Amino acid sequence: DIAIKYGYDSADSFSRAFYSMHGILPSEARGGNKKLKAYPKMTFQLSITGGCEMNYRIVKKESFRLVGFKKRVPIIFEGVNPEIAKMTELLTPEIIKQLKDISNIEPTGIISASTNFSEGRMGEKGGLDHYIGVATSMDEVAGFNVLEVDAGTWAVFESIGPFPETLQNVWGRIYSEWFPSSVYEAVEGPEILWNESPDTDNPRYRSEIWIPVKKKAC
């Protein structure tokens, strides 16, 4: 008996439920050519991310200056940002020497930084202020743009692999995996990128991403 099979006390209770759902009686449905409603079996899918290690360290820094060139550029998640690539053309050998001479704070050497992001950042919309220069405590920086950076705590992430794919992957994982499971949260300030060398063809190209953070409130 179909009614008993599907947990109904009687044929009448099954018929009432059937009519309420389909608008016809079970006996009418047997005749064929009748429209019935179907509800596919409900299933659940578990998506697991993470599992790959992320090398990072926490660094406390005094205030410093980021000195160099500044430009408003569009936000681009994948591939080379052409506007940022154009900025690197400003780094002539003479300019590089001039900047390195005042680089006296970690991360040392030529660095880049992104700040003042548009609200549509996570949707790859809008722009950001991009800097290319050095970190310094010196005051004599005539002729360059200057970004004053407050003292604070930084989370420093290591990226080793083909450029720029590995770097962009690490950057994405910082926000999708590390921050949600960390005791730290991002705070307003520049996100700094340090590259070990200009040889971007190196399959083990090494970079560091510096992000200003603070401990989450309990």
C-alpha positions in Angstrom: 0.0 0.0 0.0 1.6 3.3 -1.1 0.0 5.3 1.8 1.7 3.1 4.4 5.0 3.0 2.5 5.3 6.8 2.7 4.3 7.0 6.4 0.6 7.9 6.2 -1.9 6.4 8.6 -4.6 5.7 6.0 -5.4 5.9 2.3 -7.6 8.9 3.0 -4.8 10.9 4.7 -2.5 10.1 1.8 -5.2 11.2 -0.7 -5.7 14.5 1.0 -2.0 15.2 1.1 -1.6 14.2 -2.5 -4.5 16.5 -3.6 -3.1 19.4 -1.6 0.2 19.1 -3.4 -0.8 18.2 -6.9 -4.4 19.4 -7.2 -5.7 16.0 -8.3 -6.4 12.7 -6.6 -4.1 9.7 -6.8 -6.6 7.8 -8.8 -6.7 10.5 -11.4 -2.9 10.6 -11.6 -2.8 6.9 -12.5 -4.6 7.7 -15.8 -1.4 9.4 -17.1 -1.0 12.7 -19.0 -1.4 14.7 -15.7 1.1 17.3 -14.5 2.6 16.5 -11.2 5.1 18.4 -9.0 8.6 16.9 -8.2 11.0 18.0 -5.5 14.5 16.6 -6.2 16.3 15.1 -3.2 18.1 17.7 -1.1 21.9 17.4 -1.1 24.7 19.2 0.7 28.2 20.0 -0.6 31.1 20.8 1.7 33.8 23.1 0.2 37.1 22.8 2.0 39.8 25.4 1.3 43.2 26.0 2.8 45.6 23.2 3.8 48.5 24.9 2.1 51.0 26.5 4.5 51.4 30.3 4.6 54.7 31.6 5.9 54.3 34.8 7.8 55.8 36.8 10.7 54.5 39.6 12.9 56.6 42.8 13.0 56.3 45.9 15.2 57.6 49.1 13.5 58.0 52.7 14.4 56.6 55.4 12.2 58.4 56.0 8.9 58.1 57.6 5.5 57.6 56.0 2.1 59.4 58.2 -0.4 59.2 57.9 -4.2 56.6 58.2 -6.9 52.8 58.2 -6.5 50.0 57.5 -9.0 46.3 56.7 -8.9 45.9 53.4 -10.8 43.0 51.0 -11.5 42.5 47.9 -9.3 43.5 44.7 -11.2 43.6 41.3 -9.5 45.3 39.2 -12.2 48.2 39.7 -14.5 50.4 42.8 -14.7 48.8 46.2 -14.0 49.9 48.3 -17.1 49.7 51.6 -15.1 52.0 50.2 -12.4 54.3 48.9 -15.1 54.6 52.4 -16.6 55.6 53.7 -13.1 58.6 51.4 -13.0 60.0 53.2 -16.1 60.6 56.2 -13.8 63.2 54.2 -12.0 66.3 55.2 -13.9 69.7 54.0 -12.5 70.3 57.5 -11.1 66.9 57.6 -9.4 67.4 54.1 -8.0 70.7 55.1 -6.5 69.2 58.3 -5.1 66.4 56.4 -3.4 68.6 53.5 -2.1 70.9 56.1 -0.5 68.0 57.1 1.9 66.6 53.6 2.4 67.4 52.9 6.1 64.3 51.0 7.3 63.0 47.5 6.7 61.9 46.5 4.2 65.1 47.9 2.6 65.6 48.7 -1.1 63.0 49.5 -3.7 59.4 48.7 -2.5 55.9 49.5 -3.7 52.8 50.2 -1.7 49.1 50.5 -2.3 46.7 52.5 -0.2 43.5 54.6 -0.3 41.5 51.8 -2.0 38.1 52.5 -3.6 35.1 50.9 -1.9 34.7 48.4 -4.7 38.1 46.9 -4.1 36.9 43.3 -3.4 34.9 43.4 -6.6 38.0 44.5 -8.7 36.4 48.0 -9.2 37.8 51.5 -8.7 41.4 52.5 -8.0 44.1 52.9 -5.5 47.1 55.2 -4.7 50.3 53.3 -5.7 53.7 54.3 -4.6 57.1 53.1 -5.8 60.1 54.1 -3.6 61.8 53.3 -0.3 61.1 53.3 3.4 63.1 55.9 5.3 63.3 57.9 8.5 65.1 60.7 6.8 63.7 64.2 6.2 65.6 65.2 3.1 63.4 63.9 0.4 63.0 66.9 -1.9 61.5 66.1 -5.3 59.7 62.9 -4.3 56.2 62.1 -3.1 56.0 61.3 0.6 53.6 59.0 2.4 53.7 59.2 6.2 53.2 55.8 7.8 52.2 55.5 11.4 53.8 53.2 13.9 52.1 49.9 14.3 52.0 46.1 13.8 52.6 44.4 10.5 51.8 40.9 9.2 54.5 40.0 6.7 53.8 37.1 4.3 56.3 35.3 2.1 55.7 34.4 -1.6 58.0 32.1 -3.5 57.2 31.0 -7.0 56.5 32.2 -10.6 55.7 35.9 -10.8 53.1 37.3 -10.7 50.8 34.3 -10.3 52.2 33.1 -7.0 52.2 36.6 -5.5 48.6 37.2 -6.5 47.6 33.8 -5.1 49.1 34.6 -1.7 47.6 38.0 -1.7 44.1 36.5 -2.3 44.6 33.8 0.4 45.6 36.4 3.0 42.1 37.8 2.8 40.1 34.7 2.1 41.9 32.3 4.5 44.4 33.9 6.9 42.4 36.9 8.2 39.2 34.9 8.9 41.1 32.3 11.0 43.6 34.7 12.6 43.6 36.7 15.8 44.5 39.8 13.7 42.5 42.1 11.4 43.6 44.5 8.8 43.7 48.2 9.7 43.9 51.3 7.5 47.4 51.8 6.0 49.5 51.0 3.0 50.0 47.4 1.8 53.6 47.1 1.0 55.3 44.8 -1.5 59.0 44.0 -1.4 60.7 42.0 -4.2 64.0 40.3 -3.7 65.3 41.1 -7.2 64.2 42.5 -10.6 64.6 39.0 -12.2 60.9 38.2 -12.5 61.7 35.2 -14.7 63.1 33.3 -11.7 60.7 30.3 -11.1 61.4 30.8 -7.3 60.9 34.5 -7.3 60.7 35.8 -3.7 58.5 38.6 -2.4 57.1 39.8 0.9 53.7 41.4 1.4 53.5 43.7 4.4 50.0 44.5 5.7 49.2 46.7 8.8 47.2 44.8 11.4 45.9 44.9 14.9 44.6 42.2 17.2 40.9 41.5 17.0 38.7 42.6 20.0 37.8 39.7 22.3 
